[in-house]
Structure formats: structure tokens, C-alpha cells
Amino acid sequence: MPDFRVASRRRYLVCEPRHFAVRYAINPWMHPDRPVDVALARRQWRTMVDTYRDHGHTVETVRPEPDLPDMVFAANAAVVVGGRVLGSLFLAPERRPESVPYETWFKAEGYEVHRPGSVCEGEGDLVPAGRWILAGTGFRTTREAHHEAQEFFGVPVIGLTLVDPYFYHLDTALFALDEENVAYYPEAFSPGSREVLARLYPDAVLATREDAMAFGLNSVSDGRHVFVSPGATALAARLADRGYVPVPVDLSEFHKAGGGIKCCTQEIRS
Ligand code: ARG
């Protein structure tokens, strides 16, 4: 088995699930009538944070707001590349107010926040991948926001169309393994977008539908360790074959809101 993957230290922003709940339904995973075990969610989330720290990463927190149950999904609040912060404009009215506490956090840290003019859900749909940014559209983030992101960052933005409502954000269907490669679930994309991905990433790690339904593509990679849902067994085996080290982190309670590890983790790239 190859052992050449190198981890780099990352800076993550997260939000404690103190007020986590499923109170409305804005994706097919959400059923407000089904109970969420908030105590379990808090334990799972704590384990995720401890696991990041055990692997040498810096984890910072933004204070959770009582009436924003999805605020725990920190990835959606912004995308940060080269110290530039593109804030978010959420599609769902229920989530729109989340932009404020995150913007306040970034400003307190000395960042300026550029507010998008069109629906743009941060790292949920904008995935920095080395020399370019992969950008999802179809359910949330718009094509206009892709153009805005390209102008703002001065980095090529490659638009990809999502077609399966279960994989409504790009980060539920694809994640960056390192600067060179990605893992993804092909059927979540339109035929043309699948072709684009095959052209850009002939050596990509491909996931099965079971992996994707277990939130296996909602993973975080530091270049070596891949923090991945334990249900994504086929994907974990493929990652190990390619020299990555899968580190299982179980966020099953968050799946009930349509989120997983990556959704709960914003990466700050300075
Ligand atoms: N309930 C949230 C929503 O539908 C979940 C967000 C998950 N975040 C993510 N980055 N995919 O907006």
C-alpha cells in the first residue's frame, strides 16, 4: 500500500450544536416530525472537534444563536481562499439570518467580508480544489454567484450541475482530497458535469450511492487523513487503497438535517 500522503495543518471554524434541531424541511433529509437526540448530537460533534485537534488542526468556534438550528453547518456561512472571505446569501428565509453572526466573527478576526448579490451557500457549493474552485448549482448557489466568486477570488471557478435532490449541495457529492484530486459520486451530476469531472480528474476516487447516502462525500481531508462517515465503507476502502488514511467520525444525528462532517466544518485558508 502506498504511504506518501502528506497532511497539512488546517484552521477550522465550527459552531456548537447547542440549538441544533430539525424545525423546517428545506432538503429531502429533513423531517420535523422525527425526533433529534440533541445530547447525542452534542457528543458526536465534540468527538469531531477532538479528532481534528488530535490530528494537529486548529479549531475555532462561533457562538450559536438560539433561533438558528442549522447554524451548526458552518461550511455554508462563507468560503475563504487566500484570506479573502466571500460571505453567504442563503436561499431559505429560515437560514438567511445566519450570515450575521458569521460575518461578525470574521470581522472580529480582522477579515473583510464580501457579501454576494445572488444566492451563495459558502463551502456547501464552492469547493476550493488547488488551482481552481469547483462550484455546484442546481439547488442552492446560482450561476451568478459562481461568476461573482471568480471575480472576487481571481481564481477559475468551474460550474457543475447537481441533479439529485438528496445531494443538493456540492459538498454532499464531492470533496477535495488534496490540491490535485477529489472523490465524488458521479450520479449526483448532470451528464455534462460528469464529463467535466472525468476530464479534470481521471484518477478521482469514485463513491457508490451507499457511500453518498451515508454522507461519505461530506468528508474533510487534510491531504492524508480523511475524516469520513463510518457508513461509507466502500469509499473508505478505496481511499485506503490510494494511500489516504480514513478516520471515522460519526455525525449520524446531523444526517437528519441533511448534513455531515464537512457541513459542520468551515476551512479558513489564509
Ligand atoms: N439543513 C441544512 C440545509 O439544508 C443542512 C446544510 C448542510 N450543509 C452542507 N454544507 N451541505 O441547508
Residues whose N, C-alpha, C, O or C-beta is under 5 A from the ligand:
A	BS01	LIG	I26 N27 D70 F73 A75 N76 G124 H169 D171 A257 G258 G259 C263
